[in-house]
Amino acid sequence: MDNLLLPHGQLVLPTFLPDATLGVVRAVDSVDLVNCGIQGVVMNIFHLMQHPGSSTVQALGGLHDMCGWPYPILTDSGGFQAYSLIRQNANYGKLTNDGIVFQPDGAARKFQLTPEKCIQLQMSYGADIIMCLDDCTHVDDPLETQQESVRRTIAWAKRCREEFDRLLKQKKFGDKQRPLLFGVIQGGGTKALRQECAEALLAIGFDGYGYGGWPLDAEGKLLADVLAYTRKLVPAIYPMHALGVGHPASIAACVAMGYGIFDSALPTRDARRGRLYTFTGASAQPTAHHADWFRFLYVTDDKYIKTNEPISEHCDCLTCQNYSRGYLKHLYTANEAAFMRLATIHNVRFMVQLMARLRDHTA
């Protein structure tokens, strides 16, 4: 699996990018992420264009300077977030062939996100990998909705590509300076639609591709068949991003399929709630077909009150090297902010170690 050379550094694949939705991974800072070995992060223009706002991001020097993060940033187009908002309540906005108009609850004004504006914002923010605006669906949506999504996603992808090329020419970016542009493959659970979308996006031409749509079924199970089929539609020379896949077992399964980039808020959200990830052994090898190589440790459980062991004896993170389960349980009970930071550092480091073990296994 080839690595990605980007304006702000290299992504060694497979890699996990924590969600820094609003320009920060909750409870930790950029120095913590660097110390954990994180190569890059994901930020979201749906949120950033609202808070702190595009003019503020640009006034602060773009995302890298604003956040003190010198390494690669992938910006998500916001299509999934807008879809989720409107699906929740149609009064919050609407999708049209031109783009997405939305006004979240409490917002003072409406926001418009067209394919062109999506690209303009991401390039002005200084992102290293830019995602095309897509019309997201849930796998259980009716066929007519999936067909409309594919048609619209292809049309928007063409407009994104055209705007991207126009801005590259205007800014006179060289090959080493320019960001990469990824198309997003929609189609729900219908293989024919996935194929139609993938073939159309390949004909337009992108640097990489993403699996679009929620990757889980109604029962929370990974849509493994659809994910594997979608990966096979794209030549292996192109990197693929399994958008929203963050469960350790799901990542192992997707790496075996050929996916190389992952992002999710799950590991950091789990950490803040006390669900910590641990390997079952120093040499436990992640595999796609078994889940006996890791386990969850619920450090908020009362049984850990007087436990003087680290979260994991196999972990070299700051938390495991300095603090016990009992102390973490105490911090959680006392509602101390330090708990969220220390727990997040551990889970983030676990994800980095997971990627390293998967790379070793597939090398």
C-alpha positions in Angstrom: 0.0 0.0 0.0 1.6 3.2 -1.2 2.1 6.1 1.2 0.7 9.6 0.5 3.1 12.5 0.1 1.3 15.7 1.0 2.1 19.4 1.4 2.4 19.1 5.1 4.1 15.7 5.3 3.5 12.0 4.7 0.7 9.6 5.6 2.0 6.1 6.0 -0.8 3.8 5.2 -2.9 2.4 6.7 -3.4 5.3 9.0 -6.0 6.5 11.5 -6.9 10.2 11.5 -8.6 11.4 14.7 -11.6 13.7 14.3 -10.6 17.2 15.1 -14.0 18.4 13.9 -13.8 22.0 15.1 -10.1 22.3 14.8 -9.3 20.3 17.9 -9.4 16.6 19.1 -11.5 17.0 22.2 -9.6 17.0 25.5 -6.1 17.0 23.9 -3.9 19.4 22.0 -1.6 19.2 19.0 1.5 18.4 21.2 -0.4 15.4 22.8 -1.2 14.1 19.3 2.3 14.4 18.1 3.6 12.6 21.2 1.1 9.8 20.5 2.4 9.4 16.9 -0.6 10.7 15.0 0.2 11.5 11.4 -2.8 13.6 10.5 -6.3 14.7 11.5 -9.7 15.2 10.0 -11.5 18.5 10.3 -15.0 19.4 9.0 -16.0 22.4 7.0 -19.7 22.0 7.9 -18.8 23.0 11.4 -15.8 25.2 10.7 -17.7 27.5 8.4 -20.1 28.1 11.3 -17.6 28.2 14.2 -15.3 30.1 14.1 -16.3 31.0 10.6 -14.3 31.0 7.3 -13.1 34.6 7.7 -11.7 33.9 11.1 -9.9 30.7 9.9 -8.3 32.7 7.1 -7.4 35.6 9.5 -5.7 33.1 11.8 -3.5 31.8 8.9 -5.5 28.7 7.9 -6.2 25.6 9.8 -2.5 24.6 10.4 -1.5 27.9 11.9 -4.8 28.3 13.8 -4.6 24.9 15.4 -0.8 24.6 15.9 -0.9 21.4 13.8 2.0 21.2 11.3 1.1 17.8 9.7 -1.5 16.7 7.2 -5.1 17.7 7.5 -8.0 16.1 5.7 -11.1 18.2 5.5 -14.5 16.5 5.2 -16.9 18.2 2.8 -19.7 18.4 5.4 -22.1 16.5 3.1 -22.7 13.8 5.8 -23.3 16.3 8.6 -25.7 18.4 6.5 -27.6 15.2 5.5 -27.8 14.1 9.1 -29.1 17.5 10.2 -31.8 17.7 7.5 -32.7 14.0 8.0 -33.3 14.8 11.6 -35.6 17.7 10.8 -36.5 19.0 7.3 -37.0 22.5 8.8 -33.2 22.7 9.2 -32.6 22.9 5.4 -32.9 21.2 2.0 -30.8 19.5 -0.7 -31.2 20.7 -4.2 -29.3 20.0 -7.4 -27.4 23.2 -6.8 -26.2 22.2 -3.3 -27.2 22.2 0.3 -28.9 25.0 2.3 -29.0 24.6 6.0 -29.7 26.5 9.2 -28.9 24.6 12.4 -30.9 25.2 15.5 -29.7 28.4 17.1 -27.8 29.7 14.0 -28.4 33.3 13.2 -28.4 32.8 9.4 -28.7 30.2 6.7 -25.5 28.6 5.2 -25.2 27.5 1.6 -22.8 24.7 0.6 -22.4 24.2 -3.2 -19.8 22.0 -4.8 -17.8 25.1 -5.8 -18.0 26.7 -2.4 -17.0 23.3 -0.8 -13.8 23.3 -2.8 -13.1 27.0 -2.3 -13.4 26.7 1.5 -11.2 23.6 1.8 -8.5 25.1 -0.3 -8.6 28.5 1.5 -8.3 26.6 4.8 -5.0 25.0 3.5 -6.2 21.3 3.7 -3.9 18.6 2.4 -6.7 16.2 1.3 -10.0 17.6 0.1 -13.2 15.7 -0.2 -15.8 16.3 -2.9 -19.3 17.3 -1.8 -21.6 14.3 -2.0 -25.3 13.5 -1.4 -25.1 11.1 1.5 -27.7 8.4 2.2 -28.4 5.6 4.7 -28.2 2.0 3.5 -31.9 1.5 4.4 -33.1 4.5 2.3 -35.4 3.5 -0.6 -34.0 2.7 -4.1 -35.3 6.0 -5.5 -33.4 8.0 -2.9 -30.2 6.0 -3.6 -30.6 6.6 -7.3 -31.0 10.3 -6.8 -28.0 10.4 -4.5 -25.8 8.7 -7.1 -26.9 11.1 -9.9 -26.4 14.1 -7.7 -23.1 12.9 -6.3 -21.7 12.4 -9.8 -22.9 15.8 -11.0 -21.4 17.5 -7.9 -18.1 15.6 -8.3 -17.8 17.0 -11.8 -18.3 20.5 -10.5 -15.9 20.0 -7.6 -13.2 18.8 -10.1 -13.7 21.7 -12.3 -13.5 24.2 -9.5 -10.5 22.4 -8.1 -8.6 22.6 -11.4 -9.6 26.3 -11.8 -8.1 27.2 -8.4 -5.0 25.1 -9.0 -4.3 27.1 -12.1 -5.2 30.4 -10.5 -2.9 29.7 -7.5 -0.2 28.2 -9.7 0.3 25.2 -7.4 3.0 22.7 -8.4 2.5 19.0 -7.9 4.2 19.0 -4.5 2.3 22.1 -3.3 -1.2 21.1 -4.3 -3.7 19.2 -2.1 -5.2 15.9 -3.2 -8.8 15.7 -4.2 -10.9 12.6 -3.3 -14.3 11.6 -4.8 -16.9 9.9 -2.7 -18.7 6.7 -3.9 -22.4 6.5 -3.0 -25.0 3.9 -3.8 -26.2 2.6 -0.5 -26.3 -1.2 -0.4 -27.1 -1.6 -4.1 -24.1 -3.0 -6.0 -25.2 -1.7 -9.4 -25.5 1.8 -8.0 -22.1 1.6 -6.3 -20.6 0.4 -9.6 -22.3 3.2 -11.6 -21.0 5.8 -9.1 -17.5 4.4 -9.0 -17.1 4.2 -12.8 -18.4 7.7 -13.2 -16.0 9.1 -10.6 -13.1 7.2 -12.1 -13.9 8.7 -15.5 -13.8 12.2 -14.0 -10.5 11.4 -12.3 -9.5 11.9 -8.6 -6.4 11.3 -6.5 -8.3 8.9 -4.2 -11.8 7.8 -3.3 -13.9 7.4 -0.2 -16.6 5.0 0.8 -19.7 7.2 1.1 -22.7 6.6 3.3 -23.0 5.3 6.9 -20.8 2.1 7.0 -23.1 0.3 9.5 -26.4 -1.4 9.2 -29.5 -0.7 11.4 -28.1 -3.2 14.0 -24.7 -1.5 14.1 -22.9 -4.2 12.1 -20.2 -3.3 9.6 -21.5 -3.4 6.0 -18.6 -5.7 5.1 -19.9 -7.0 1.8 -20.7 -3.5 0.4 -17.4 -2.1 1.7 -15.4 -4.9 0.1 -17.3 -4.7 -3.2 -16.8 -0.9 -3.4 -13.1 -1.3 -2.8 -12.8 -3.8 -5.6 -14.4 -1.3 -8.0 -11.5 1.1 -7.6 -8.0 0.1 -8.9 -5.5 -0.7 -6.1 -3.3 2.2 -7.1 -5.8 4.7 -5.7 -6.0 5.1 -1.9 -9.4 4.6 -0.4 -10.8 6.2 2.7 -13.3 4.3 4.8 -15.2 7.3 6.1 -16.5 7.0 9.6 -14.9 3.5 10.3 -13.2 3.6 13.7 -14.0 0.4 15.7 -10.7 -1.6 15.9 -12.3 -4.8 14.6 -13.9 -2.9 11.7 -10.6 -1.2 10.8 -8.8 -4.6 10.7 -11.5 -5.9 8.4 -11.3 -2.9 6.1 -7.5 -3.0 5.9 -7.8 -6.6 4.7 -10.1 -5.3 2.0 -7.6 -2.7 0.9 -8.7 0.5 2.6 -5.9 2.7 3.8 -7.4 5.8 5.6 -9.8 5.8 8.5 -11.4 8.4 10.7 -13.9 8.3 13.4 -14.9 10.1 16.6 -15.5 6.7 18.3 -12.0 6.1 19.9 -11.9 9.5 21.5 -15.5 9.6 22.5 -15.2 6.1 24.1 -12.1 7.4 26.0 -14.0 10.3 27.5 -16.7 7.9 28.7 -14.2 5.5 30.2 -14.2 2.7 27.5 -10.5 2.2 26.9 -8.8 -0.1 24.3 -6.1 -2.6 25.1 -4.3 -5.3 23.2 -4.5 -8.8 24.8 -0.8 -9.3 24.4 2.5 -7.6 23.4 2.5 -9.4 20.1 -1.3 -9.8 19.6 -1.8 -9.6 15.9 -5.0 -7.7 14.6 -6.9 -9.9 12.1 -10.0 -9.4 10.1 -11.7 -12.6 11.2 -11.2 -12.7 15.0 -11.5 -10.1 17.7 -9.5 -11.9 20.4 -6.5 -9.5 19.9 -8.0 -6.6 21.8 -10.5 -5.9 24.5 -12.4 -3.0 26.1 -11.5 -2.0 29.7 -14.2 0.1 31.5 -12.0 2.1 33.8 -15.0 3.8 35.4 -16.0 0.5 37.0 -15.9 0.5 40.8 -13.7 -2.6 40.9 -10.8 -0.5 39.8 -10.9 1.9 42.7 -7.8 0.4 44.4 -6.1 -1.1 41.3 -2.5 0.0 41.0 -1.9 -1.3 37.5 -1.8 0.8 34.3 -4.5 0.5 31.7 -2.3 -1.8 29.8 1.2 -3.2 30.5 1.7 -3.4 26.7 1.2 0.4 26.1 3.9 3.1 26.1 1.6 6.1 26.3 2.0 8.9 28.8 -1.0 7.7 30.7 0.1 4.0 31.1 3.7 5.0 32.0 2.6 7.3 34.8 -0.9 6.6 36.1 -2.9 3.7 37.5 -6.4 2.5 36.8 -7.3 3.4 40.4 -6.1 7.0 39.9 -8.0 7.3 36.6 -11.2 6.0 38.3 -10.6 8.6 41.0 -10.3 11.4 38.4 -13.5 10.2 36.7 -15.4 10.1 39.9 -14.2 13.6 40.9 -15.2 14.9 37.4 -11.7 16.2 36.7 -10.9 17.3 33.2 -7.5 15.5 33.5 -9.4 12.2 33.2 -10.6 13.0 29.7 -7.1 14.0 28.5 -5.4 11.0 30.0 -8.0 8.6 28.7 -8.0 10.1 25.2 -4.2 10.0 25.0 -4.3 6.2 25.7 -7.0 5.4 23.1 -5.3 7.6 20.5 -2.0 5.9 21.2 -3.7 2.5 20.9 -5.0 3.5 17.4 -1.5 4.4 16.4 -0.1 1.1 17.6 -3.0 -0.7 15.8 -2.0 0.9 12.5 1.6 -0.1 13.0 0.7 -3.7 13.7 -1.6 -3.8 10.7 1.2 -2.4 8.5 3.6 -5.0 9.8 1.0 -7.7 9.1 0.3 -6.6 5.5 3.9 -5.7 4.6 
